[in-house]
């Protein structure tokens, strides 16, 4: 009698299906490292996202982003504000990821369906000009040092929380 | 009259308080890159975790892990199995992070309080010997290419989900 194994690795498991394209766009302040951008693009690809707006000298490392590099459209802008204003006019809500006054905890945050997730730079976070046009700010709680998540980690946690609100797209 | 700003960056916001130490331990299969281990240690520090068991030649890069390098106890072992058996005897449930037969979606998974999160290697994932002693396996759904998250990203998403179940420790 062959042994029945409870857990067996499934390689190349088919992905979950989206009923529609996700109306979630990532907007990134200038990032210092291409590794962080590339990790975010890999996560975005896995979650079925297709749009990332980056600022400044943004380059994807395909060794880190994997197939995300080909499946995610990267748009680069000199500054984020004009793009954010335009998306707001198109009905998107601008949700910042930051610790601010009036920021709401990520857990339980009811993400608007049409969301632009606006992410700050590694060191400076979101600048005041950007904060001023946001509709909401969410924060991921910290319970210990170093009191701040890596930007790609924080963005990935936040994107996953959005997708948990809209598993089918 | 001074302008009232809705969102203002809060630097050095005090962390959330834990009522007790978190009974959550991270157990890592051999990782190819110290960057992944170090990113996991940074996230662990932020979440108030203190115990990471790594396998093989595990080195923390303090530039990546930040204060996590000093606040998280890193234990290195030649193989994970003996440590996992011991923790199981101490009442911990062993929860793997992998796509397997009978794996449960991360969203809504009721994490046991005393949990060891068991994480696989970048390429091979969790081996069968390790899968055989697990109590549960959780998986993070993927909706698009490259169909697999970076190991530090996946671990961070999963750790955050545990902490969301037990915000006070």
Interface residues (C-beta under 8 A of the other chain):
Chain A: X5 X6 X7 X8 X9 X10 X12 X13 X15 X16 X17 X18 X22 X35 X39 X42 X43 X45 X46 X47 X48 X49 X64 X66 X67 X68 X70 X71 X96 X98 X99 X100 X101 X102 X103 X107 X125 X126 X128 X131 X132 X134 X137 X140 X141 X142 X143 X144 X145 X146 X147 X148 X149 X150 X152 X153 X156 X157 X160 X163 X164 X167 X169
Chain B: X5 X6 X7 X8 X9 X10 X11 X12 X13 X15 X16 X17 X18 X22 X35 X39 X42 X43 X45 X46 X47 X48 X49 X64 X66 X67 X68 X70 X71 X96 X98 X99 X100 X101 X102 X103 X107 X125 X126 X128 X131 X132 X134 X137 X140 X141 X142 X143 X144 X145 X146 X147 X148 X149 X150 X152 X153 X156 X157 X160 X163 X164 X167 X169
